Amino acid sequence: MWAHAVAQPNIALIKYWGKRDTERNLPAAGSLSVTLETLWTGMSIEFPASAAGSTDISTERSAEGLANTDRLVVNGRRDSAMLARVSTCLDRMLGNPRPPAAVHSESNFPIAAGLASSSSAFAALVVAAGRAADLSIDAPALAGFAGAASGSAARSIHEGIVELRVRDEGIDVRSIAAASEWPLQVVIAITDEGAKATASGEAMIRSAATSPFYQSWIERQEADLEAARDAVRDRDFEKLGAVSEYNCLKMHSVMWTSKPPIVYWNEATVNALEAIRELQRTKLPVFFTIDAGPQVKAVCLPEASAAVSAALSDTAGVRKVIVSGLGRGARLLDEPPANSADGA
Ligand code: PMV
């Protein structure tokens, strides 16, 4: 039996950059994000009928210890690069031995390019896998499994504005405002659709080991989270913008001071920041954030979104602009996701 799920990527305003425990992939500090509406990853998974529920069919293991009978197809092509992470995630959920899985993933946006594709992919994967394997897993456990695969994926289980807190026993993730409660808009300026040179997981381990700013970055996260949480509670856009830009620039300072340095920006990234600064000078309610990639995300109030989108479209080096509201959390679908956000 196939199970199908869809999830939307999320963009962090207070960033996750550093692990407390690499084995369990536990973040070193909390984070706060917005789940998008327009972008999505659909995930379909099947455990062959004869094998479902049985433990006597062992997954074959390669020399590296990875389940090599799982199959992964991403956007219509066999993908061996991501397969190990998918297999490990399924092992955590189902245990091993387990039946091998056939997994199909489809996204309507470029993957591994700083658009948080792993957040939607692993959130959708755990929801679909739980159903296909007939497990009953509650939302906190789903967030735990998603987060163990990709720290940011835990947040895509939930809708709207989402906070992730780190406790001794693991993560605690919840939505602190639904999309309808504060309908922010996100305008994404795509400056390069290619895959990034350094994966975020590897990059943040390098930052922890080498940046002289890393420790102070982690120690100050709680203060930024508190400011952002209060801003969301009070619907104080200016305060949310100030702490989000500050937190983003601190994270990139940690990246730049790592050895060797991690620089995801390009010329158009800087041009887009300038364009947003210019809009701010005209008192437009907009602020920026940038993740592990060269794309710039402008968060704005709905009335500003047309002007922000026009300004970023006109910015030198910006290839494409995507406008999104805030969206829902990961969920099951009756059928494979249709090729549109509405259909999803
Ligand atoms: O979840 P990962 O391992 O892809 O790391 C995400 C890192 C950032 O996007 C830069 C920050 C974040 O909190 O999403």
Residues whose N, C-alpha, C, O or C-beta is under 5 A from the ligand:
A	BS01	PMV	A12 I14 K15 Y16 S31 S118 S150 G151 S152 A153 S200 G201 D291 A292
